[in-house]
Amino acid sequence: MVAAGSPGKGRRRGWRAALTAGGLILLSGPLVLLLGATWRPSWYRPASVDHVLLRTDKAALFQVQDEISAHLNAEEPLVVELHAAQLNRWLAAEGVWRELGAPAGPLEQPFVELDSAGVRIGGLVRWGSVAAVVSVRATLRAEGDELRCGIDEVRLGAWPVARSWWQGWAERATRRLAGHWEGVDFVHDNRFLWENGRRPYQIEHVEFGDGVVRARITPVRLGFVPRAHEAGTP
């Protein structure tokens, strides 16, 4: 006979408590993972289409294109300055352009944040009725003949995504581009062709600030043809 308060009865209570705790952990684990994956970061604030500014925003896009064309055709360098607020209004307006027949992007409700460390891009992905924010923190660097996009971090909601998970997808997504991967850097030839006037150019410098990105674009010698065009690709 085991007396009340004996070690044997205490051990049984301990096992029951441990089994109960273990069961709760097993049941709550998937819920915690789901809540973390569907968590929306505070910086992610996708814009809605501002129909009042839509015409102005489209005019601003055409103005940027016209300025680049004018400088490159005159063989003059220029600095293009883009603000996050404008970029996000352009991204929001893409939904209207899709209604006009433009192809859809890979993410819903894309949003861009700019700061001195680089760019953070986020958007929604869906699995049935579940929506989650996928975000990428990246930098862009012009290094002579190379343009490097470095991936600093990928997240699904609150959870960081291991490089071994996203690297294969990123390689498939960039397969058609004239570049290659070196670790977490996607390296592209820093040689491009501006179609209006068929003017060759390169990006000399990229600078990120709070809510703004500036890129210095310089023309290159006439007769230059980017490698993609040398290979006969469109």
DOLUM-633837 format. One record per residue (C-alpha): residue number from 1; x, y, z. Coordinates in nm, 2 decimals. Each point is the difference from the previous one (the first is absolute). Layout:
<bases>
+-----+--------+--------+--------+
!   n !      X !      Y !      Z !
+-----+--------+--------+--------+
! NUM !      X !      Y !      Z !
...
+-----+--------+--------+--------+
</bases>
This chain:
<bases>
+-----+--------+--------+--------+
!   n !      X !      Y !      Z !
+-----+--------+--------+--------+
!   1 !   0.00 !   0.00 !   0.00 !
!   2 !   0.13 !   0.34 !  -0.10 !
!   3 !  -0.07 !   0.28 !   0.25 !
!   4 !  -0.14 !   0.33 !  -0.10 !
!   5 !   0.27 !   0.25 !  -0.08 !
!   6 !   0.24 !  -0.28 !  -0.08 !
!   7 !   0.27 !   0.04 !  -0.28 !
!   8 !  -0.18 !  -0.25 !  -0.23 !
!   9 !  -0.32 !   0.21 !  -0.01 !
!  10 !   0.20 !   0.31 !  -0.06 !
!  11 !   0.18 !  -0.16 !  -0.29 !
!  12 !  -0.33 !  -0.10 !  -0.16 !
!  13 !  -0.13 !   0.36 !   0.03 !
!  14 !   0.32 !   0.12 !  -0.16 !
!  15 !  -0.03 !  -0.24 !  -0.29 !
!  16 !  -0.36 !   0.11 !  -0.06 !
!  17 !   0.10 !   0.36 !   0.01 !
!  18 !   0.28 !  -0.07 !  -0.24 !
!  19 !  -0.22 !  -0.18 !  -0.24 !
!  20 !  -0.26 !   0.27 !   0.01 !
!  21 !   0.26 !   0.27 !  -0.07 !
!  22 !   0.14 !  -0.21 !  -0.28 !
!  23 !  -0.35 !  -0.04 !  -0.16 !
!  24 !  -0.06 !   0.38 !   0.03 !
!  25 !   0.33 !   0.07 !  -0.17 !
!  26 !  -0.07 !  -0.24 !  -0.28 !
!  27 !  -0.34 !   0.15 !  -0.05 !
!  28 !   0.11 !   0.36 !   0.02 !
!  29 !   0.32 !  -0.04 !  -0.21 !
!  30 !  -0.18 !   0.01 !  -0.34 !
!  31 !  -0.22 !   0.29 !   0.12 !
!  32 !   0.31 !   0.20 !   0.10 !
!  33 !   0.16 !  -0.07 !  -0.33 !
!  34 !  -0.31 !   0.10 !  -0.19 !
!  35 !  -0.04 !   0.32 !   0.21 !
!  36 !   0.36 !   0.09 !  -0.06 !
!  37 !  -0.02 !  -0.06 !  -0.37 !
!  38 !  -0.32 !   0.21 !  -0.04 !
!  39 !   0.13 !   0.28 !   0.22 !
!  40 !   0.02 !   0.33 !  -0.18 !
!  41 !   0.30 !   0.22 !   0.08 !
!  42 !  -0.06 !   0.36 !   0.10 !
!  43 !   0.20 !   0.14 !  -0.29 !
!  44 !  -0.22 !  -0.18 !  -0.26 !
!  45 !  -0.26 !   0.26 !  -0.10 !
!  46 !  -0.10 !  -0.06 !  -0.36 !
!  47 !  -0.16 !   0.30 !  -0.17 !
!  48 !  -0.34 !  -0.01 !  -0.16 !
!  49 !  -0.06 !   0.15 !  -0.34 !
!  50 !  -0.03 !   0.38 !   0.03 !
!  51 !  -0.23 !   0.08 !  -0.29 !
!  52 !   0.04 !   0.37 !   0.06 !
!  53 !   0.38 !  -0.02 !  -0.05 !
!  54 !   0.00 !  -0.28 !  -0.26 !
!  55 !   0.03 !   0.23 !  -0.30 !
!  56 !   0.27 !   0.20 !   0.18 !
!  57 !   0.19 !  -0.32 !   0.09 !
!  58 !  -0.01 !  -0.13 !  -0.35 !
!  59 !   0.13 !   0.34 !  -0.12 !
!  60 !   0.28 !  -0.02 !   0.25 !
!  61 !   0.10 !  -0.34 !  -0.13 !
!  62 !   0.01 !   0.13 !  -0.36 !
!  63 !   0.20 !   0.30 !   0.12 !
!  64 !   0.27 !  -0.23 !   0.15 !
!  65 !   0.02 !  -0.19 !  -0.33 !
!  66 !   0.02 !   0.32 !  -0.20 !
!  67 !   0.28 !   0.14 !   0.22 !
!  68 !   0.20 !  -0.32 !  -0.04 !
!  69 !  -0.05 !   0.00 !  -0.37 !
!  70 !   0.10 !   0.37 !  -0.04 !
!  71 !   0.32 !  -0.05 !   0.20 !
!  72 !   0.11 !  -0.32 !  -0.16 !
!  73 !  -0.07 !   0.12 !  -0.35 !
!  74 !   0.20 !   0.31 !   0.08 !
!  75 !   0.27 !  -0.23 !   0.14 !
!  76 !  -0.02 !   0.17 !   0.34 !
!  77 !  -0.01 !  -0.17 !   0.34 !
!  78 !  -0.29 !   0.05 !   0.24 !
!  79 !  -0.11 !  -0.08 !   0.35 !
!  80 !  -0.35 !  -0.16 !   0.03 !
!  81 !  -0.16 !   0.05 !   0.34 !
!  82 !  -0.30 !  -0.21 !   0.10 !
!  83 !  -0.20 !   0.03 !   0.32 !
!  84 !  -0.16 !  -0.30 !   0.17 !
!  85 !  -0.34 !   0.18 !   0.01 !
!  86 !   0.00 !   0.04 !  -0.38 !
!  87 !   0.13 !  -0.36 !  -0.05 !
!  88 !  -0.28 !  -0.14 !   0.21 !
!  89 !  -0.27 !   0.21 !  -0.18 !
!  90 !   0.14 !  -0.14 !  -0.33 !
!  91 !  -0.02 !  -0.35 !   0.14 !
!  92 !  -0.35 !   0.05 !   0.12 !
!  93 !  -0.10 !   0.13 !  -0.34 !
!  94 !   0.12 !  -0.32 !  -0.16 !
!  95 !  -0.33 !  -0.16 !   0.11 !
!  96 !  -0.18 !   0.24 !  -0.23 !
!  97 !   0.25 !  -0.07 !  -0.28 !
!  98 !  -0.06 !  -0.38 !   0.03 !
!  99 !  -0.37 !   0.07 !  -0.07 !
! 100 !   0.12 !   0.16 !  -0.32 !
! 101 !   0.18 !  -0.33 !  -0.09 !
! 102 !   0.35 !   0.04 !   0.16 !
! 103 !   0.14 !  -0.32 !   0.15 !
! 104 !  -0.04 !  -0.06 !   0.37 !
! 105 !   0.31 !   0.01 !   0.23 !
! 106 !   0.10 !  -0.29 !   0.23 !
! 107 !  -0.12 !   0.17 !   0.31 !
! 108 !  -0.33 !   0.17 !   0.10 !
! 109 !   0.00 !   0.35 !   0.15 !
! 110 !   0.38 !   0.06 !  -0.03 !
! 111 !   0.15 !   0.26 !   0.22 !
! 112 !   0.35 !   0.15 !   0.01 !
! 113 !   0.19 !   0.15 !   0.29 !
! 114 !   0.32 !   0.19 !  -0.05 !
! 115 !   0.27 !   0.09 !   0.26 !
! 116 !   0.37 !   0.05 !   0.02 !
! 117 !   0.05 !  -0.38 !   0.02 !
! 118 !  -0.17 !  -0.07 !  -0.33 !
! 119 !  -0.34 !  -0.11 !  -0.11 !
! 120 !  -0.27 !  -0.22 !   0.16 !
! 121 !  -0.26 !  -0.14 !  -0.23 !
! 122 !  -0.31 !  -0.18 !   0.12 !
! 123 !  -0.32 !  -0.14 !  -0.14 !
! 124 !  -0.27 !  -0.25 !   0.06 !
! 125 !   0.00 !  -0.37 !  -0.10 !
! 126 !  -0.30 !  -0.22 !   0.04 !
! 127 !  -0.06 !  -0.36 !   0.07 !
! 128 !  -0.38 !  -0.05 !  -0.02 !
! 129 !  -0.15 !   0.23 !   0.26 !
! 130 !   0.33 !   0.06 !   0.18 !
! 131 !   0.20 !   0.32 !  -0.10 !
! 132 !   0.35 !   0.07 !   0.12 !
! 133 !   0.25 !   0.28 !  -0.05 !
! 134 !   0.32 !  -0.10 !  -0.17 !
! 135 !   0.27 !   0.26 !   0.03 !
! 136 !   0.36 !   0.04 !  -0.13 !
! 137 !   0.26 !   0.23 !   0.13 !
! 138 !   0.26 !   0.08 !  -0.27 !
! 139 !   0.27 !   0.24 !  -0.10 !
! 140 !   0.10 !   0.11 !  -0.35 !
! 141 !   0.36 !   0.09 !  -0.08 !
! 142 !   0.17 !   0.11 !  -0.32 !
! 143 !   0.35 !  -0.13 !  -0.02 !
! 144 !   0.16 !   0.09 !  -0.33 !
! 145 !  -0.13 !  -0.24 !  -0.26 !
! 146 !  -0.22 !  -0.19 !   0.25 !
! 147 !  -0.33 !   0.09 !   0.16 !
! 148 !  -0.05 !  -0.20 !   0.32 !
! 149 !  -0.32 !  -0.06 !   0.18 !
! 150 !   0.07 !  -0.15 !   0.34 !
! 151 !  -0.27 !  -0.18 !   0.19 !
! 152 !   0.04 !   0.07 !   0.37 !
! 153 !  -0.31 !  -0.16 !   0.13 !
! 154 !  -0.32 !  -0.18 !  -0.11 !
! 155 !  -0.30 !  -0.03 !   0.24 !
! 156 !  -0.34 !  -0.17 !   0.00 !
! 157 !  -0.20 !   0.21 !   0.24 !
! 158 !   0.20 !   0.01 !   0.32 !
! 159 !   0.22 !  -0.30 !  -0.09 !
! 160 !   0.34 !   0.03 !  -0.17 !
! 161 !   0.03 !  -0.23 !  -0.30 !
! 162 !   0.33 !  -0.20 !  -0.02 !
! 163 !   0.21 !   0.06 !  -0.31 !
! 164 !  -0.02 !  -0.37 !  -0.09 !
! 165 !  -0.38 !   0.05 !  -0.04 !
! 166 !   0.00 !   0.31 !  -0.21 !
! 167 !   0.32 !  -0.04 !  -0.21 !
! 168 !  -0.14 !  -0.26 !  -0.24 !
! 169 !  -0.32 !   0.21 !  -0.06 !
! 170 !   0.20 !   0.31 !  -0.06 !
! 171 !   0.23 !  -0.18 !  -0.25 !
! 172 !  -0.30 !  -0.12 !  -0.19 !
! 173 !  -0.17 !   0.34 !   0.00 !
! 174 !   0.31 !   0.17 !  -0.14 !
! 175 !   0.09 !  -0.27 !  -0.25 !
! 176 !  -0.10 !   0.22 !  -0.30 !
! 177 !   0.21 !   0.29 !   0.11 !
! 178 !   0.35 !   0.06 !  -0.13 !
! 179 !   0.16 !  -0.06 !   0.34 !
! 180 !   0.12 !  -0.25 !   0.25 !
! 181 !   0.00 !  -0.07 !   0.37 !
! 182 !   0.31 !   0.04 !   0.22 !
! 183 !  -0.11 !  -0.11 !   0.35 !
! 184 !  -0.29 !   0.24 !   0.10 !
! 185 !   0.09 !   0.25 !  -0.28 !
! 186 !  -0.17 !   0.00 !  -0.33 !
! 187 !   0.26 !   0.14 !  -0.24 !
! 188 !  -0.11 !   0.17 !  -0.33 !
! 189 !   0.21 !   0.16 !  -0.26 !
! 190 !  -0.01 !   0.37 !   0.06 !
! 191 !  -0.07 !   0.07 !  -0.37 !
! 192 !  -0.35 !   0.09 !  -0.13 !
! 193 !  -0.16 !   0.13 !  -0.31 !
! 194 !  -0.26 !   0.28 !   0.02 !
! 195 !  -0.25 !  -0.08 !  -0.27 !
! 196 !  -0.10 !   0.36 !  -0.08 !
! 197 !   0.29 !   0.09 !  -0.22 !
! 198 !   0.18 !  -0.33 !   0.05 !
! 199 !   0.24 !   0.16 !   0.24 !
! 200 !   0.24 !  -0.21 !   0.21 !
! 201 !   0.05 !   0.09 !   0.37 !
! 202 !   0.11 !  -0.13 !   0.33 !
! 203 !  -0.09 !   0.08 !   0.37 !
! 204 !   0.30 !   0.17 !   0.15 !
! 205 !  -0.12 !   0.03 !   0.36 !
! 206 !  -0.30 !  -0.08 !   0.22 !
! 207 !  -0.07 !   0.17 !   0.32 !
! 208 !  -0.28 !  -0.08 !   0.25 !
! 209 !  -0.14 !   0.24 !   0.25 !
! 210 !  -0.30 !   0.04 !   0.23 !
! 211 !  -0.29 !  -0.05 !  -0.25 !
! 212 !   0.20 !   0.07 !  -0.31 !
! 213 !   0.24 !  -0.17 !  -0.24 !
! 214 !   0.23 !   0.19 !  -0.24 !
! 215 !   0.18 !  -0.16 !  -0.30 !
! 216 !   0.26 !   0.17 !  -0.22 !
! 217 !  -0.04 !  -0.12 !  -0.36 !
! 218 !   0.28 !   0.06 !  -0.25 !
! 219 !   0.00 !  -0.06 !  -0.38 !
! 220 !   0.27 !  -0.22 !  -0.14 !
! 221 !   0.17 !   0.00 !  -0.34 !
! 222 !  -0.21 !  -0.01 !  -0.32 !
! 223 !   0.00 !  -0.33 !  -0.17 !
! 224 !  -0.01 !  -0.19 !   0.33 !
! 225 !  -0.24 !  -0.30 !   0.00 !
! 226 !  -0.10 !  -0.17 !   0.33 !
! 227 !   0.08 !  -0.37 !   0.03 !
! 228 !  -0.37 !  -0.09 !   0.00 !
! 229 !  -0.04 !   0.16 !  -0.35 !
! 230 !   0.33 !  -0.16 !  -0.12 !
! 231 !  -0.15 !  -0.34 !   0.09 !
! 232 !  -0.30 !   0.08 !  -0.21 !
! 233 !  -0.25 !   0.01 !   0.29 !
! 234 !  -0.28 !   0.26 !   0.00 !
+-----+--------+--------+--------+
</bases>
